[in-house]
Amino acid sequence: MSKICTSLLVCSLMIMGCKSPTPIESDPNILVKDGFIVEKLYSPSDMDQGSWVSITKDDNGRFITSDQYGALYYVEVPEIGSKEKIKVDSIPLNIGNAHGLLWAYNSLYVMSNSDNQEESGLYKITDSDADGTLDQVDFLYQFVGRGEHGPHGIILGPDGYIYMSGGNHTLLPKTFNSIQKPIWDEDQLFDAIKDPRGHANDVVAPGGWVARTDKDGKELTVIATGFRNAYDLAFNTDGELFTFDSDMEWDMGSPWYRPIRVCHITNGSEFGWRTGSGKWPAYYPDNVPGIVDIGQGSPTGVLAGNTLDFPEYYKNGLFVFDWSFGTMYYISMTPDGATYKGNKEEFLSGASLPLTDGVAGDDGAMYFLTGGRRLESGMYRVFYNGEEKGKEVVNKDITEEQKLRRKLESFASGEKGDLELIWSSLQHEDRRIRYAARVALEYQDVERIEEKLVAENNPSIVIQSAIALARIGNQENKEKAMDKLMSVPFPDMTTNLKTDFIRACNLLFIRGDFNKNVKSEVSKKLDPYYPTQSNQVNRELVQLLAYVENPLVVPKTMKLLDTLAQTKEITTIIEKDVTGRSEQYGGTIERMKSNTPPAELIHYVKALSYAPNGWTKALREKYFTYYSRLFAANGGESYSKFLLKIREKALEHVPQAEKENLLALSGEELIQLNSTDLANLPHPKGPGKNWSVAEIVELYNSAGDNGNLENGENMYKAVLCSSCHGLNGTGASIGPDLTQVTTRFSPKDIAEAIVNPNKTISDQYEAVEITMNDEKSLWGRVINETNDTIIINENPLNPKQLTKLVKADIKKQEISKRSAMMPSLLNRLNEQEIIDLFSFLKSQARKSELQ
């Protein structure tokens, strides 16, 4: 990547067909690949024409654009190197708000995303009297949904159909066809944890979708589902369809987080997005993965390289746009069986460059827009000015696997198809072919599927056909499928077959009705093989074994947690030079990278939260200490609240008498810190335990010169002492100064104050309990009080977080029996870390005496 600054570059007469070698200056604020020039053509914002988010080109080379919240515009752009000015005219029609525009069949198709949801959907605009003016508006389909997760892009396919995408807040019309059987469900053993901040909590399967229709909108067919919020679409030289799907940045740090990714949309494909924690892992056999993960961002435009007059290297790939970080990526693709492998590289980027949509001009240049959310908008042109000439795209023969996949997909349209070909393809080594075969199988006679399944011995075919029966069969069919699965030797299978097997069992339980005897049979079959050497298999086994109430899943899993707590590999994360392009999102990502959550630990902790048996008091105490490790890490905006929901579920299986102690062990106090504070805190190695007063006294007495003072100071900060207490002139004053604590108090007094701070509370540091007239309860320390108001601090770790109350609204106020200090703060530390802490405190007392 190179920055083309203020040097004057001469456009190529041979390549671009310019009439004169007029010098063109590339935009100095935009980085672009060598040999390319970027020029800003127009600023709609300067002309009060809104913020443009979609663009298309008509048959006369004229561009048509749309403001996100307003009108449509004709745009006539002068040739490269011309001194003529750009011409922009509004289109005099009462329609706009378009997230998708397409010129095809001498018509303008508009995907309107209106605040009035009854008006959202696909429109066709034509010139009814052939006078050169668009005047007739036909409403083809209503798609209830609005905003940035509403109806989106549209594109013309090589087959003549019009393809369109809808975000996960966009309802399909009442009548439609579907290549998949439209029997979508959440399909999780345990209910998803909904986003604690409320996003998409009412959205159910199939989530975002892609569909096609004919030029007159007579028939709508859903071809793919399970997207979060795919904005745009593009076909490559093989006639294969792609999109760029979004992440949920609030989920970052969780095991269900999935980065933004490029998806190859095959007919009937499912990509597994579900709300909250319900998103399917990419390896589930009933969905398909993306072809390349990119990281974080807000995907918008997608443009095929073969539409541009760029060097041959770019012909077989895609350009994908990221709005949040102002980055355009080029995705090079190579065939990989029935799909592709993708590789990303930055093509173009800039700060404050919110990319929205792009299109190829008649001159072979790329024309792209910036804007959205009423931000400053622009229209840009990118063209190649290097020595390598672009070559005409020559379509290559598709792979044999693609041919077979397409053949199988042709059966998934209500026709019976070739059952023997479908059946044999269920064991194909290519995942996309197995998937297409299973989708086609669901259109066959159910009784015939059962008959063939009972006689089948190939594990892959048994598993795939069992998945089909779980989805389309009756209870008797499902029981036959479960019986057959139980006859398959589990240890003889590959890793992927094992996870496919477990998923088949899951779907039968989810969509069927099985008694405890069947659950017991599954438990006995799988118990000897948990845990295995494969984390992929383990993460599925732990859920299924918890569901069937296996008595050993708890103690077995607890042995894995220490290792998982040290594993902090995270899903694809964008580089620091990219995060710096967005003040809104970049900081969150960098804080997470510096204090990464052990996401796999969350998966196992969550699974055990559903396990009702197999617990002992010691196992519960150890289990809840892992929450403190998770609370101490940084994730997205919903990260800590998701953890609280998981912990809440786990507490349902806890005896009432143990709950207070377990809450203390979980390190709940860490929730009160903001993400920046957490990122800067040292982190104990642990593992901790529920330390008793006697044990702390023993460790205190053994602390002396044998302690590591540097680590002791780190532990002092890690357990939040410095957040509330002063020490040798530094720290806070929410609690008593600790400089001479080791000389003023006995070891037992210190230990009791740590384990049970509520036992004795000085009136200097007491808090109040307040009940409002509306019965709302508040707790905090009084900071200021007047005749009419009272100001309290509800978060002792953030003295600036104040709440002002009107006394007339207070029903009751009394002194709290709860200390501002959280109990059992040392429970996150191991034995040596406690010794180091006390050694440090003792050294501070000696230091003070010498001053």
LINZICOR-V290622 format. One line per field, one symbol per residue. ss: DSSP state (2 for helix, 1 for strand, 0 for the rest). A space follows every 50 residues. Layout:
# LINZICOR-V290622
ss = ???
This chain:
# LINZICOR-V290622
ss = 01100001110022220000001110000011000111111102222000 01111110000011111000011111000000000011110000000111 11110011111100002220111111000000000111111100002220 11111100000111110000000000110000000000000000000000 00000001111110000001111111100000111000001111100022 20000000011111100011000002220000000000000111100011 11112220000222000111110000111111111100111111111110 00001111110000011111000000011111110000000000000002 22222222220000000022222220000022222222222000022222 22222000222222222222220022222222222200022200222222 22222222222000022222222222200000002222222222222000 00222222222222200000000002222000000222222222010022 22222222000000002222222222222220010000222222222222 20000222222222200222220022222200000000000022222222 22000000222222222200222201100110000000002222002222 22222000000000000111110000111111111000111110000000 01111122211111100000000022220022222222222222222222 0
